[in-house]
């Protein structure tokens, strides 16, 4: 029985150039996906953690609350001086 890599090699030989190009792109995406750190992969398997997908996008836009008085950030800076 052939090894998996030999079988894959034989299958690739039967592909058209366009099919081979698509397969190459898939293999490159698969390889990049495996670049995820071991720690992150372990956390992804743990039900206590939720790892967002790459397609989750940026954070949503938040409108800051308008308050009265001196901003807390300015008070903290002055307090540290």
N, C-alpha and C positions, 0 to 999 in steps of 0.2 A: 504494500500500500504506500502511495506517495505521501510525502510530508505535506503539510499545509502550504509551505512556501513553494514547493515544486508544483503543486496543483494550481496555485495562484499564477505562477509563471506560465504554465501551459494555457490557462484561461486568458491571460493578457495577450499571448501570441495570437489568439483568435479574434481579438478586438479590432475594430476599425480605428483609424487615427483619431477621429472625433470621440469615440468611446474611450480610447486610451487617455485622451486629454481630460475628459470628465473624471475618469477614475483617478488620474494623477491629482487633480484638484481635491477630490474626496480624501485621498490618502494624505495629502498635505494638511487638510483641515483636521483630520484624525490625529496626525502627529502633533499639531499645535495644541489640540485639546489635551493631549497627554502631558503637555508642559505644565499643567497645573500642579502645584506643590503637593507633596505627600500629605502634609498637614491639612491642607484644604480638602483633599480627597477624603481623609479620615473624618473631618468634621462634617462633610456632606453626608456621610453614612450614618452619622449620629442624629437620632430624631430630635435631640434637644436644640439643634442648630438648623437654621433655614438659610441656605446659600442662594442669593438671587441669581437669576440667569443673566447672561451677558446682554440679553435684549431688554432688560429692565429699564435701561435708559438712565438719564440724569435725575437728580432730585427735582421734585415739583417746586414751582415758584411759590414762595410764601411772602405775603405782605406783612411787613413789620408792624407791630402794635404801636400806635402813637400814644405816648404817655405824657404826663405833666412832670415838670421838674427836671433835675439834672440826670442824664443817662447813667445807669449803674456802671457802665464801662468807664466813664470819666471819673466817677467817684472812686472806683477801685484804683485807678491810676494815681489819682491825687493821694489816696490813702497810703499807697506804697512809697510815696516820695518822702 
